[in-house]
Structure formats: C-alpha cells, structure tokens
Amino acid sequence: MDVTFSESVPMGGTYANGALVWNTPHEFTIDFTSHRSPTHDGDAHDVLVVARMKIPISAMFRIVQAMSANIDRYEQQHGRITPRPPKEET
C-alpha cells in the first residue's frame, strides 16, 4: 500500500491519551484528546482535542476489527493491557 501524508498531519504523530466517541445514523466521530493538568486524584480537568475523525458507519467495523487484532498481537508480545478502572461517581 502506498501511503501519503497530508501536509496537515505531523509526521511524528500527535499524542493523545483519551478519546470521546459518539455517532449519528451516518457516521462515528472520535475526538482524540490530550488530558493535561492532572489533579491530586489523577483526574484531568483540562482536556484538549488534538484531532477529530469522522468515520463512515461502513468503515467503522473494519477499523474496530483491525484495532482488536493489533491489541491481541500487542498482548502476545508484551503482556496483558490492564485498563484503569472507571472513576466512581461522587
């Protein structure tokens, strides 16, 4: 596959440590975020959207399949990924 980067895409990538996901009947939207200014309890209150992707419904299933396959390969090589538990509502 011949891949070309748009001039607006940084070659080194953009760091994101979070994502907000929602959908309409026609597309999924993913806002990739960078959580800044962590508080003493580890929560971040200052969130910056670093990229927004709008993905047609027809493409989303294959993207999720590819991500799942890559997570499986990562865990085989490096061990299980343990997600951080969700913060309890107070």
PDB file of N, CA, C and O in Angstrom:
ATOM      1  N   MET A   1       0.849  -1.173   0.000  1.00  0.00           N
ATOM      2  CA  MET A   1       0.000   0.000   0.000  1.00  0.00           C
ATOM      3  C   MET A   1       0.896   1.237   0.000  1.00  0.00           C
ATOM      4  O   MET A   1       1.837   1.324   0.789  1.00  0.00           O
ATOM      5  N   ASP A   2       0.614   2.163  -0.854  1.00  0.00           N
ATOM      6  CA  ASP A   2       1.363   3.416  -0.924  1.00  0.00           C
ATOM      7  C   ASP A   2       0.634   4.456  -0.081  1.00  0.00           C
ATOM      8  O   ASP A   2      -0.473   4.871  -0.422  1.00  0.00           O
ATOM      9  N   VAL A   3       1.253   4.875   1.019  1.00  0.00           N
ATOM     10  CA  VAL A   3       0.622   5.814   1.947  1.00  0.00           C
ATOM     11  C   VAL A   3       1.284   7.175   1.811  1.00  0.00           C
ATOM     12  O   VAL A   3       2.511   7.283   1.830  1.00  0.00           O
ATOM     13  N   THR A   4       0.473   8.206   1.676  1.00  0.00           N
ATOM     14  CA  THR A   4       0.954   9.579   1.605  1.00  0.00           C
ATOM     15  C   THR A   4       0.326  10.367   2.742  1.00  0.00           C
ATOM     16  O   THR A   4      -0.867  10.224   3.013  1.00  0.00           O
ATOM     17  N   PHE A   5       1.119  11.196   3.407  1.00  0.00           N
ATOM     18  CA  PHE A   5       0.613  12.027   4.499  1.00  0.00           C
ATOM     19  C   PHE A   5       0.199  13.391   3.978  1.00  0.00           C
ATOM     20  O   PHE A   5       0.916  14.006   3.189  1.00  0.00           O
ATOM     21  N   SER A   6      -0.953  13.859   4.419  1.00  0.00           N
ATOM     22  CA  SER A   6      -1.377  15.224   4.141  1.00  0.00           C
ATOM     23  C   SER A   6      -0.397  16.176   4.820  1.00  0.00           C
ATOM     24  O   SER A   6       0.185  15.833   5.849  1.00  0.00           O
ATOM     25  N   GLU A   7      -0.213  17.348   4.264  1.00  0.00           N
ATOM     26  CA  GLU A   7       0.696  18.327   4.877  1.00  0.00           C
ATOM     27  C   GLU A   7       0.241  18.727   6.275  1.00  0.00           C
ATOM     28  O   GLU A   7       1.058  19.165   7.085  1.00  0.00           O
ATOM     29  N   SER A   8      -1.052  18.584   6.571  1.00  0.00           N
ATOM     30  CA  SER A   8      -1.556  18.990   7.884  1.00  0.00           C
ATOM     31  C   SER A   8      -1.358  17.911   8.951  1.00  0.00           C
ATOM     32  O   SER A   8      -1.645  18.145  10.125  1.00  0.00           O
ATOM     33  N   VAL A   9      -0.868  16.730   8.554  1.00  0.00           N
ATOM     34  CA  VAL A   9      -0.649  15.641   9.514  1.00  0.00           C
ATOM     35  C   VAL A   9       0.827  15.620   9.899  1.00  0.00           C
ATOM     36  O   VAL A   9       1.681  15.428   9.034  1.00  0.00           O
ATOM     37  N   PRO A  10       1.149  15.816  11.190  1.00  0.00           N
ATOM     38  CA  PRO A  10       2.552  15.793  11.601  1.00  0.00           C
ATOM     39  C   PRO A  10       3.150  14.399  11.401  1.00  0.00           C
ATOM     40  O   PRO A  10       2.537  13.405  11.791  1.00  0.00           O
ATOM     41  N   MET A  11       4.327  14.315  10.805  1.00  0.00           N
ATOM     42  CA  MET A  11       4.964  13.034  10.518  1.00  0.00           C
ATOM     43  C   MET A  11       5.237  12.242  11.794  1.00  0.00           C
ATOM     44  O   MET A  11       5.201  11.012  11.762  1.00  0.00           O
ATOM     45  N   GLY A  12       5.506  12.906  12.906  1.00  0.00           N
ATOM     46  CA  GLY A  12       5.767  12.216  14.165  1.00  0.00           C
ATOM     47  C   GLY A  12       4.501  11.846  14.905  1.00  0.00           C
ATOM     48  O   GLY A  12       4.565  11.233  15.971  1.00  0.00           O
ATOM     49  N   GLY A  13       3.355  12.204  14.364  1.00  0.00           N
ATOM     50  CA  GLY A  13       2.087  11.908  15.016  1.00  0.00           C
ATOM     51  C   GLY A  13       1.711  12.975  16.031  1.00  0.00           C
ATOM     52  O   GLY A  13       2.468  13.914  16.277  1.00  0.00           O
ATOM     53  N   THR A  14       0.559  12.819  16.602  1.00  0.00           N
ATOM     54  CA  THR A  14       0.050  13.706  17.635  1.00  0.00           C
ATOM     55  C   THR A  14      -0.305  12.851  18.839  1.00  0.00           C
ATOM     56  O   THR A  14      -1.023  11.861  18.706  1.00  0.00           O
ATOM     57  N   TYR A  15       0.189  13.222  20.012  1.00  0.00           N
ATOM     58  CA  TYR A  15      -0.060  12.450  21.229  1.00  0.00           C
ATOM     59  C   TYR A  15      -1.499  12.641  21.701  1.00  0.00           C
ATOM     60  O   TYR A  15      -1.990  13.767  21.783  1.00  0.00           O
ATOM     61  N   ALA A  16      -2.164  11.540  22.006  1.00  0.00           N
ATOM     62  CA  ALA A  16      -3.498  11.574  22.606  1.00  0.00           C
ATOM     63  C   ALA A  16      -3.556  10.492  23.673  1.00  0.00           C
ATOM     64  O   ALA A  16      -3.102   9.370  23.450  1.00  0.00           O
ATOM     65  N   ASN A  17      -4.115  10.828  24.830  1.00  0.00           N
ATOM     66  CA  ASN A  17      -4.259   9.825  25.886  1.00  0.00           C
ATOM     67  C   ASN A  17      -5.717   9.639  26.286  1.00  0.00           C
ATOM     68  O   ASN A  17      -6.020   9.133  27.366  1.00  0.00           O
ATOM     69  N   GLY A  18      -6.609  10.055  25.403  1.00  0.00           N
ATOM     70  CA  GLY A  18      -8.029   9.859  25.640  1.00  0.00           C
ATOM     71  C   GLY A  18      -8.804  10.021  24.349  1.00  0.00           C
ATOM     72  O   GLY A  18      -8.269  10.491  23.344  1.00  0.00           O
ATOM     73  N   ALA A  19     -10.066   9.630  24.381  1.00  0.00           N
ATOM     74  CA  ALA A  19     -10.918   9.775  23.203  1.00  0.00           C
ATOM     75  C   ALA A  19     -12.367   9.905  23.644  1.00  0.00           C
ATOM     76  O   ALA A  19     -12.799   9.278  24.611  1.00  0.00           O
ATOM     77  N   LEU A  20     -13.094  10.718  22.928  1.00  0.00           N
ATOM     78  CA  LEU A  20     -14.540  10.856  23.103  1.00  0.00           C
ATOM     79  C   LEU A  20     -15.170  10.329  21.821  1.00  0.00           C
ATOM     80  O   LEU A  20     -14.767  10.726  20.728  1.00  0.00           O
ATOM     81  N   VAL A  21     -16.148   9.444  21.939  1.00  0.00           N
ATOM     82  CA  VAL A  21     -16.728   8.791  20.761  1.00  0.00           C
ATOM     83  C   VAL A  21     -18.237   8.951  20.783  1.00  0.00           C
ATOM     84  O   VAL A  21     -18.869   8.737  21.818  1.00  0.00           O
ATOM     85  N   TRP A  22     -18.818   9.322  19.660  1.00  0.00           N
ATOM     86  CA  TRP A  22     -20.269   9.333  19.518  1.00  0.00           C
ATOM     87  C   TRP A  22     -20.614   9.081  18.069  1.00  0.00           C
ATOM     88  O   TRP A  22     -19.740   9.070  17.202  1.00  0.00           O
ATOM     89  N   ASN A  23     -21.911   8.877  17.807  1.00  0.00           N
ATOM     90  CA  ASN A  23     -22.301   8.573  16.446  1.00  0.00           C
ATOM     91  C   ASN A  23     -23.633   9.211  16.081  1.00  0.00           C
ATOM     92  O   ASN A  23     -24.439   9.580  16.934  1.00  0.00           O
ATOM     93  N   THR A  24     -23.822   9.321  14.782  1.00  0.00           N
ATOM     94  CA  THR A  24     -25.110   9.679  14.198  1.00  0.00           C
ATOM     95  C   THR A  24     -25.532   8.455  13.375  1.00  0.00           C
ATOM     96  O   THR A  24     -24.795   7.470  13.330  1.00  0.00           O
ATOM     97  N   PRO A  25     -26.678   8.495  12.735  1.00  0.00           N
ATOM     98  CA  PRO A  25     -27.041   7.356  11.881  1.00  0.00           C
ATOM     99  C   PRO A  25     -26.084   7.154  10.698  1.00  0.00           C
ATOM    100  O   PRO A  25     -26.116   6.104  10.056  1.00  0.00           O
ATOM    101  N   HIS A  26     -25.234   8.148  10.405  1.00  0.00           N
ATOM    102  CA  HIS A  26     -24.401   8.097   9.204  1.00  0.00           C
ATOM    103  C   HIS A  26     -22.905   7.981   9.458  1.00  0.00           C
ATOM    104  O   HIS A  26     -22.160   7.570   8.569  1.00  0.00           O
ATOM    105  N   GLU A  27     -22.449   8.341  10.672  1.00  0.00           N
ATOM    106  CA  GLU A  27     -21.004   8.342  10.919  1.00  0.00           C
ATOM    107  C   GLU A  27     -20.693   8.279  12.402  1.00  0.00           C
ATOM    108  O   GLU A  27     -21.515   8.629  13.249  1.00  0.00           O
ATOM    109  N   PHE A  28     -19.486   7.825  12.690  1.00  0.00           N
ATOM    110  CA  PHE A  28     -18.929   7.909  14.033  1.00  0.00           C
ATOM    111  C   PHE A  28     -18.007   9.111  14.063  1.00  0.00           C
ATOM    112  O   PHE A  28     -17.353   9.424  13.069  1.00  0.00           O
ATOM    113  N   THR A  29     -17.954   9.787  15.205  1.00  0.00           N
ATOM    114  CA  THR A  29     -16.994  10.863  15.412  1.00  0.00           C
ATOM    115  C   THR A  29     -16.145  10.473  16.607  1.00  0.00           C
ATOM    116  O   THR A  29     -16.661  10.085  17.655  1.00  0.00           O
ATOM    117  N   ILE A  30     -14.826  10.583  16.432  1.00  0.00           N
ATOM    118  CA  ILE A  30     -13.897  10.331  17.527  1.00  0.00           C
ATOM    119  C   ILE A  30     -13.060  11.590  17.713  1.00  0.00           C
ATOM    120  O   ILE A  30     -12.342  12.008  16.805  1.00  0.00           O
ATOM    121  N   ASP A  31     -13.157  12.186  18.891  1.00  0.00           N
ATOM    122  CA  ASP A  31     -12.283  13.293  19.266  1.00  0.00           C
ATOM    123  C   ASP A  31     -11.146  12.695  20.085  1.00  0.00           C
ATOM    124  O   ASP A  31     -11.370  12.187  21.184  1.00  0.00           O
ATOM    125  N   PHE A  32      -9.942  12.751  19.562  1.00  0.00           N
ATOM    126  CA  PHE A  32      -8.778  12.298  20.309  1.00  0.00           C
ATOM    127  C   PHE A  32      -8.338  13.456  21.182  1.00  0.00           C
ATOM    128  O   PHE A  32      -8.223  14.590  20.715  1.00  0.00           O
ATOM    129  N   THR A  33      -8.090  13.165  22.459  1.00  0.00           N
ATOM    130  CA  THR A  33      -7.831  14.229  23.428  1.00  0.00           C
ATOM    131  C   THR A  33      -6.512  14.023  24.147  1.00  0.00           C
ATOM    132  O   THR A  33      -5.991  12.913  24.256  1.00  0.00           O
ATOM    133  N   SER A  34      -6.001  15.132  24.629  1.00  0.00           N
ATOM    134  CA  SER A  34      -4.824  15.120  25.492  1.00  0.00           C
ATOM    135  C   SER A  34      -5.266  15.715  26.817  1.00  0.00           C
ATOM    136  O   SER A  34      -5.636  16.886  26.894  1.00  0.00           O
ATOM    137  N   HIS A  35      -5.225  14.895  27.857  1.00  0.00           N
ATOM    138  CA  HIS A  35      -5.632  15.336  29.189  1.00  0.00           C
ATOM    139  C   HIS A  35      -4.429  15.993  29.854  1.00  0.00           C
ATOM    140  O   HIS A  35      -3.385  15.365  30.032  1.00  0.00           O
ATOM    141  N   ARG A  36      -4.581  17.232  30.212  1.00  0.00           N
ATOM    142  CA  ARG A  36      -3.496  17.981  30.835  1.00  0.00           C
ATOM    143  C   ARG A  36      -3.879  18.343  32.259  1.00  0.00           C
ATOM    144  O   ARG A  36      -5.019  18.131  32.672  1.00  0.00           O
ATOM    145  N   SER A  37      -2.952  18.878  32.995  1.00  0.00           N
ATOM    146  CA  SER A  37      -3.177  19.371  34.351  1.00  0.00           C
ATOM    147  C   SER A  37      -3.835  18.351  35.265  1.00  0.00           C
ATOM    148  O   SER A  37      -4.932  18.600  35.763  1.00  0.00           O
ATOM    149  N   PRO A  38      -3.188  17.193  35.505  1.00  0.00           N
ATOM    150  CA  PRO A  38      -3.796  16.218  36.415  1.00  0.00           C
ATOM    151  C   PRO A  38      -3.914  16.782  37.820  1.00  0.00           C
ATOM    152  O   PRO A  38      -3.053  17.538  38.269  1.00  0.00           O
ATOM    153  N   THR A  39      -4.985  16.409  38.511  1.00  0.00           N
ATOM    154  CA  THR A  39      -5.192  16.849  39.887  1.00  0.00           C
ATOM    155  C   THR A  39      -4.588  15.817  40.824  1.00  0.00           C
ATOM    156  O   THR A  39      -4.042  14.813  40.368  1.00  0.00           O
ATOM    157  N   HIS A  40      -4.677  16.049  42.105  1.00  0.00           N
ATOM    158  CA  HIS A  40      -4.088  15.137  43.094  1.00  0.00           C
ATOM    159  C   HIS A  40      -4.686  13.731  43.030  1.00  0.00           C
ATOM    160  O   HIS A  40      -4.023  12.767  43.411  1.00  0.00           O
ATOM    161  N   ASP A  41      -5.934  13.596  42.553  1.00  0.00           N
ATOM    162  CA  ASP A  41      -6.545  12.262  42.478  1.00  0.00           C
ATOM    163  C   ASP A  41      -6.339  11.604  41.113  1.00  0.00           C
ATOM    164  O   ASP A  41      -6.921  10.557  40.828  1.00  0.00           O
ATOM    165  N   GLY A  42      -5.504  12.227  40.268  1.00  0.00           N
ATOM    166  CA  GLY A  42      -5.194  11.633  38.970  1.00  0.00           C
ATOM    167  C   GLY A  42      -6.165  12.017  37.870  1.00  0.00           C
ATOM    168  O   GLY A  42      -5.946  11.672  36.708  1.00  0.00           O
ATOM    169  N   ASP A  43      -7.231  12.724  38.209  1.00  0.00           N
ATOM    170  CA  ASP A  43      -8.178  13.173  37.195  1.00  0.00           C
ATOM    171  C   ASP A  43      -7.591  14.359  36.439  1.00  0.00           C
ATOM    172  O   ASP A  43      -6.829  15.143  37.005  1.00  0.00           O
ATOM    173  N   ALA A  44      -7.935  14.492  35.186  1.00  0.00           N
ATOM    174  CA  ALA A  44      -7.501  15.646  34.405  1.00  0.00           C
ATOM    175  C   ALA A  44      -8.709  16.524  34.129  1.00  0.00           C
ATOM    176  O   ALA A  44      -9.735  16.043  33.647  1.00  0.00           O
ATOM    177  N   HIS A  45      -8.593  17.785  34.428  1.00  0.00           N
ATOM    178  CA  HIS A  45      -9.706  18.698  34.218  1.00  0.00           C
ATOM    179  C   HIS A  45      -9.512  19.569  32.985  1.00  0.00           C
ATOM    180  O   HIS A  45     -10.460  20.203  32.521  1.00  0.00           O
ATOM    181  N   ASP A  46      -8.317  19.608  32.458  1.00  0.00           N
ATOM    182  CA  ASP A  46      -8.018  20.417  31.292  1.00  0.00           C
ATOM    183  C   ASP A  46      -7.795  19.470  30.123  1.00  0.00           C
ATOM    184  O   ASP A  46      -6.753  18.820  30.037  1.00  0.00           O
ATOM    185  N   VAL A  47      -8.768  19.389  29.223  1.00  0.00           N
ATOM    186  CA  VAL A  47      -8.728  18.436  28.117  1.00  0.00           C
ATOM    187  C   VAL A  47      -8.673  19.209  26.807  1.00  0.00           C
ATOM    188  O   VAL A  47      -9.476  20.113  26.573  1.00  0.00           O
ATOM    189  N   LEU A  48      -7.723  18.847  25.959  1.00  0.00           N
ATOM    190  CA  LEU A  48      -7.542  19.483  24.664  1.00  0.00           C
ATOM    191  C   LEU A  48      -7.833  18.474  23.572  1.00  0.00           C
ATOM    192  O   LEU A  48      -7.246  17.393  23.568  1.00  0.00           O
ATOM    193  N   VAL A  49      -8.729  18.798  22.639  1.00  0.00           N
ATOM    194  CA  VAL A  49      -8.962  17.935  21.479  1.00  0.00           C
ATOM    195  C   VAL A  49      -7.814  18.180  20.505  1.00  0.00           C
ATOM    196  O   VAL A  49      -7.609  19.300  20.038  1.00  0.00           O
ATOM    197  N   VAL A  50      -7.056  17.101  20.201  1.00  0.00           N
ATOM    198  CA  VAL A  50      -5.895  17.230  19.323  1.00  0.00           C
ATOM    199  C   VAL A  50      -6.191  16.756  17.906  1.00  0.00           C
ATOM    200  O   VAL A  50      -5.448  17.075  16.978  1.00  0.00           O
ATOM    201  N   ALA A  51      -7.281  15.989  17.730  1.00  0.00           N
ATOM    202  CA  ALA A  51      -7.686  15.561  16.390  1.00  0.00           C
ATOM    203  C   ALA A  51      -9.129  15.087  16.449  1.00  0.00           C
ATOM    204  O   ALA A  51      -9.567  14.516  17.447  1.00  0.00           O
ATOM    205  N   ARG A  52      -9.860  15.329  15.375  1.00  0.00           N
ATOM    206  CA  ARG A  52     -11.234  14.837  15.251  1.00  0.00           C
ATOM    207  C   ARG A  52     -11.324  14.029  13.968  1.00  0.00           C
ATOM    208  O   ARG A  52     -10.939  14.492  12.894  1.00  0.00           O
ATOM    209  N   MET A  53     -11.838  12.818  14.100  1.00  0.00           N
ATOM    210  CA  MET A  53     -12.021  11.940  12.950  1.00  0.00           C
ATOM    211  C   MET A  53     -13.505  11.661  12.780  1.00  0.00           C
ATOM    212  O   MET A  53     -14.186  11.301  13.740  1.00  0.00           O
ATOM    213  N   LYS A  54     -14.008  11.827  11.562  1.00  0.00           N
ATOM    214  CA  LYS A  54     -15.380  11.464  11.218  1.00  0.00           C
ATOM    215  C   LYS A  54     -15.288  10.251  10.309  1.00  0.00           C
ATOM    216  O   LYS A  54     -14.691  10.317   9.234  1.00  0.00           O
ATOM    217  N   ILE A  55     -15.882   9.139  10.741  1.00  0.00           N
ATOM    218  CA  ILE A  55     -15.704   7.861  10.070  1.00  0.00           C
ATOM    219  C   ILE A  55     -17.061   7.332   9.625  1.00  0.00           C
ATOM    220  O   ILE A  55     -17.978   7.231  10.440  1.00  0.00           O
ATOM    221  N   PRO A  56     -17.205   6.990   8.340  1.00  0.00           N
ATOM    222  CA  PRO A  56     -18.493   6.447   7.892  1.00  0.00           C
ATOM    223  C   PRO A  56     -18.807   5.127   8.606  1.00  0.00           C
ATOM    224  O   PRO A  56     -17.906   4.348   8.919  1.00  0.00           O
ATOM    225  N   ILE A  57     -20.079   4.895   8.852  1.00  0.00           N
ATOM    226  CA  ILE A  57     -20.520   3.676   9.519  1.00  0.00           C
ATOM    227  C   ILE A  57     -19.942   2.446   8.817  1.00  0.00           C
ATOM    228  O   ILE A  57     -19.534   1.489   9.475  1.00  0.00           O
ATOM    229  N   SER A  58     -19.907   2.472   7.493  1.00  0.00           N
ATOM    230  CA  SER A  58     -19.447   1.309   6.730  1.00  0.00           C
ATOM    231  C   SER A  58     -17.986   0.967   6.999  1.00  0.00           C
ATOM    232  O   SER A  58     -17.587  -0.182   6.808  1.00  0.00           O
ATOM    233  N   ALA A  59     -17.180   1.926   7.434  1.00  0.00           N
ATOM    234  CA  ALA A  59     -15.757   1.680   7.684  1.00  0.00           C
ATOM    235  C   ALA A  59     -15.480   1.314   9.142  1.00  0.00           C
ATOM    236  O   ALA A  59     -14.437   0.732   9.440  1.00  0.00           O
ATOM    237  N   MET A  60     -16.383   1.643  10.043  1.00  0.00           N
ATOM    238  CA  MET A  60     -16.102   1.513  11.468  1.00  0.00           C
ATOM    239  C   MET A  60     -15.864   0.066  11.894  1.00  0.00           C
ATOM    240  O   MET A  60     -14.969  -0.191  12.699  1.00  0.00           O
ATOM    241  N   PHE A  61     -16.638  -0.880  11.374  1.00  0.00           N
ATOM    242  CA  PHE A  61     -16.487  -2.273  11.770  1.00  0.00           C
ATOM    243  C   PHE A  61     -15.084  -2.776  11.458  1.00  0.00           C
ATOM    244  O   PHE A  61     -14.465  -3.432  12.295  1.00  0.00           O
ATOM    245  N   ARG A  62     -14.575  -2.478  10.272  1.00  0.00           N
ATOM    246  CA  ARG A  62     -13.225  -2.931   9.898  1.00  0.00           C
ATOM    247  C   ARG A  62     -12.147  -2.249  10.726  1.00  0.00           C
ATOM    248  O   ARG A  62     -11.123  -2.858  11.035  1.00  0.00           O
ATOM    249  N   ILE A  63     -12.367  -1.003  11.082  1.00  0.00           N
ATOM    250  CA  ILE A  63     -11.397  -0.305  11.946  1.00  0.00           C
ATOM    251  C   ILE A  63     -11.347  -0.973  13.313  1.00  0.00           C
ATOM    252  O   ILE A  63     -10.265  -1.202  13.852  1.00  0.00           O
ATOM    253  N   VAL A  64     -12.507  -1.287  13.877  1.00  0.00           N
ATOM    254  CA  VAL A  64     -12.546  -1.945  15.187  1.00  0.00           C
ATOM    255  C   VAL A  64     -11.908  -3.332  15.098  1.00  0.00           C
ATOM    256  O   VAL A  64     -11.192  -3.733  16.015  1.00  0.00           O
ATOM    257  N   GLN A  65     -12.152  -4.068  14.019  1.00  0.00           N
ATOM    258  CA  GLN A  65     -11.511  -5.375  13.828  1.00  0.00           C
ATOM    259  C   GLN A  65      -9.991  -5.233  13.798  1.00  0.00           C
ATOM    260  O   GLN A  65      -9.283  -6.007  14.442  1.00  0.00           O
ATOM    261  N   ALA A  66      -9.487  -4.246  13.052  1.00  0.00           N
ATOM    262  CA  ALA A  66      -8.038  -4.045  12.949  1.00  0.00           C
ATOM    263  C   ALA A  66      -7.452  -3.662  14.305  1.00  0.00           C
ATOM    264  O   ALA A  66      -6.378  -4.143  14.667  1.00  0.00           O
ATOM    265  N   MET A  67      -8.137  -2.808  15.058  1.00  0.00           N
ATOM    266  CA  MET A  67      -7.650  -2.419  16.377  1.00  0.00           C
ATOM    267  C   MET A  67      -7.627  -3.617  17.312  1.00  0.00           C
ATOM    268  O   MET A  67      -6.672  -3.787  18.070  1.00  0.00           O
ATOM    269  N   SER A  68      -8.664  -4.453  17.272  1.00  0.00           N
ATOM    270  CA  SER A  68      -8.725  -5.634  18.121  1.00  0.00           C
ATOM    271  C   SER A  68      -7.591  -6.602  17.795  1.00  0.00           C
ATOM    272  O   SER A  68      -6.960  -7.146  18.701  1.00  0.00           O
ATOM    273  N   ALA A  69      -7.333  -6.815  16.516  1.00  0.00           N
ATOM    274  CA  ALA A  69      -6.241  -7.711  16.107  1.00  0.00           C
ATOM    275  C   ALA A  69      -4.892  -7.170  16.575  1.00  0.00           C
ATOM    276  O   ALA A  69      -4.028  -7.936  17.002  1.00  0.00           O
ATOM    277  N   ASN A  70      -4.711  -5.860  16.495  1.00  0.00           N
ATOM    278  CA  ASN A  70      -3.454  -5.263  16.932  1.00  0.00           C
ATOM    279  C   ASN A  70      -3.288  -5.334  18.444  1.00  0.00           C
ATOM    280  O   ASN A  70      -2.176  -5.533  18.934  1.00  0.00           O
ATOM    281  N   ILE A  71      -4.376  -5.173  19.187  1.00  0.00           N
ATOM    282  CA  ILE A  71      -4.309  -5.320  20.644  1.00  0.00           C
ATOM    283  C   ILE A  71      -3.940  -6.750  21.003  1.00  0.00           C
ATOM    284  O   ILE A  71      -3.127  -6.973  21.900  1.00  0.00           O
ATOM    285  N   ASP A  72      -4.531  -7.729  20.306  1.00  0.00           N
ATOM    286  CA  ASP A  72      -4.181  -9.137  20.549  1.00  0.00           C
ATOM    287  C   ASP A  72      -2.696  -9.375  20.321  1.00  0.00           C
ATOM    288  O   ASP A  72      -2.046 -10.027  21.138  1.00  0.00           O
ATOM    289  N   ARG A  73      -2.144  -8.856  19.215  1.00  0.00           N
ATOM    290  CA  ARG A  73      -0.714  -9.027  18.918  1.00  0.00           C
ATOM    291  C   ARG A  73       0.143  -8.338  19.980  1.00  0.00           C
ATOM    292  O   ARG A  73       1.153  -8.890  20.417  1.00  0.00           O
ATOM    293  N   TYR A  74      -0.253  -7.145  20.392  1.00  0.00           N
ATOM    294  CA  TYR A  74       0.493  -6.419  21.421  1.00  0.00           C
ATOM    295  C   TYR A  74       0.543  -7.241  22.706  1.00  0.00           C
ATOM    296  O   TYR A  74       1.607  -7.397  23.305  1.00  0.00           O
ATOM    297  N   GLU A  75      -0.612  -7.768  23.131  1.00  0.00           N
ATOM    298  CA  GLU A  75      -0.668  -8.520  24.384  1.00  0.00           C
ATOM    299  C   GLU A  75       0.126  -9.830  24.302  1.00  0.00           C
ATOM    300  O   GLU A  75       0.680 -10.277  25.306  1.00  0.00           O
ATOM    301  N   GLN A  76       0.186 -10.440  23.132  1.00  0.00           N
ATOM    302  CA  GLN A  76       1.004 -11.644  22.964  1.00  0.00           C
ATOM    303  C   GLN A  76       2.491 -11.319  23.132  1.00  0.00           C
ATOM    304  O   GLN A  76       3.248 -12.124  23.673  1.00  0.00           O
ATOM    305  N   GLN A  77       2.900 -10.150  22.672  1.00  0.00           N
ATOM    306  CA  GLN A  77       4.311  -9.758  22.734  1.00  0.00           C
ATOM    307  C   GLN A  77       4.699  -9.144  24.069  1.00  0.00           C
ATOM    308  O   GLN A  77       5.801  -9.379  24.564  1.00  0.00           O
ATOM    309  N   HIS A  78       3.791  -8.348  24.665  1.00  0.00           N
ATOM    310  CA  HIS A  78       4.167  -7.521  25.819  1.00  0.00           C
ATOM    311  C   HIS A  78       3.386  -7.812  27.092  1.00  0.00           C
ATOM    312  O   HIS A  78       3.706  -7.256  28.143  1.00  0.00           O
ATOM    313  N   GLY A  79       2.382  -8.656  27.029  1.00  0.00           N
ATOM    314  CA  GLY A  79       1.566  -8.939  28.205  1.00  0.00           C
ATOM    315  C   GLY A  79       0.243  -8.201  28.169  1.00  0.00           C
ATOM    316  O   GLY A  79       0.023  -7.295  27.365  1.00  0.00           O
ATOM    317  N   ARG A  80      -0.618  -8.616  29.060  1.00  0.00           N
ATOM    318  CA  ARG A  80      -1.985  -8.092  29.116  1.00  0.00           C
ATOM    319  C   ARG A  80      -2.008  -6.598  29.420  1.00  0.00           C
ATOM    320  O   ARG A  80      -1.268  -6.105  30.271  1.00  0.00           O
ATOM    321  N   ILE A  81      -2.870  -5.900  28.708  1.00  0.00           N
ATOM    322  CA  ILE A  81      -3.121  -4.486  28.984  1.00  0.00           C
ATOM    323  C   ILE A  81      -4.182  -4.432  30.072  1.00  0.00           C
ATOM    324  O   ILE A  81      -5.250  -5.025  29.924  1.00  0.00           O
ATOM    325  N   THR A  82      -3.903  -3.734  31.152  1.00  0.00           N
ATOM    326  CA  THR A  82      -4.887  -3.612  32.228  1.00  0.00           C
ATOM    327  C   THR A  82      -5.428  -2.187  32.239  1.00  0.00           C
ATOM    328  O   THR A  82      -4.746  -1.258  32.670  1.00  0.00           O
ATOM    329  N   PRO A  83      -6.662  -2.023  31.760  1.00  0.00           N
ATOM    330  CA  PRO A  83      -7.233  -0.684  31.735  1.00  0.00           C
ATOM    331  C   PRO A  83      -7.434  -0.128  33.131  1.00  0.00           C
ATOM    332  O   PRO A  83      -7.678  -0.869  34.083  1.00  0.00           O
ATOM    333  N   ARG A  84      -7.329   1.178  33.238  1.00  0.00           N
ATOM    334  CA  ARG A  84      -7.602   1.840  34.511  1.00  0.00           C
ATOM    335  C   ARG A  84      -9.093   1.728  34.788  1.00  0.00           C
ATOM    336  O   ARG A  84      -9.905   1.990  33.901  1.00  0.00           O
ATOM    337  N   PRO A  85      -9.471   1.340  36.019  1.00  0.00           N
ATOM    338  CA  PRO A  85     -10.915   1.224  36.314  1.00  0.00           C
ATOM    339  C   PRO A  85     -11.583   2.589  36.237  1.00  0.00           C
ATOM    340  O   PRO A  85     -10.951   3.613  36.500  1.00  0.00           O
ATOM    341  N   PRO A  86     -12.881   2.602  35.870  1.00  0.00           N
ATOM    342  CA  PRO A  86     -13.570   3.894  35.798  1.00  0.00           C
ATOM    343  C   PRO A  86     -13.664   4.527  37.168  1.00  0.00           C
ATOM    344  O   PRO A  86     -13.783   3.842  38.184  1.00  0.00           O
ATOM    345  N   LYS A  87     -13.607   5.868  37.177  1.00  0.00           N
ATOM    346  CA  LYS A  87     -13.704   6.608  38.431  1.00  0.00           C
ATOM    347  C   LYS A  87     -15.140   6.524  38.928  1.00  0.00           C
ATOM    348  O   LYS A  87     -16.091   6.685  38.164  1.00  0.00           O
ATOM    349  N   GLU A  88     -15.275   6.268  40.225  1.00  0.00           N
ATOM    350  CA  GLU A  88     -16.611   6.202  40.812  1.00  0.00           C
ATOM    351  C   GLU A  88     -17.206   7.595  40.907  1.00  0.00           C
ATOM    352  O   GLU A  88     -16.526   8.556  41.267  1.00  0.00           O
ATOM    353  N   GLU A  89     -18.477   7.687  40.581  1.00  0.00           N
ATOM    354  CA  GLU A  89     -19.197   8.962  40.689  1.00  0.00           C
ATOM    355  C   GLU A  89     -19.385   9.317  42.158  1.00  0.00           C
ATOM    356  O   GLU A  89     -19.697   8.449  42.973  1.00  0.00           O
ATOM    357  N   THR A  90     -19.197  10.584  42.499  1.00  0.00           N
ATOM    358  CA  THR A  90     -19.416  11.018  43.886  1.00  0.00           C
ATOM    359  C   THR A  90     -20.541  12.002  43.952  1.00  0.00           C
ATOM    360  O   THR A  90     -20.877  12.483  45.034  1.00  0.00           O
TER     361      THR A  90
END
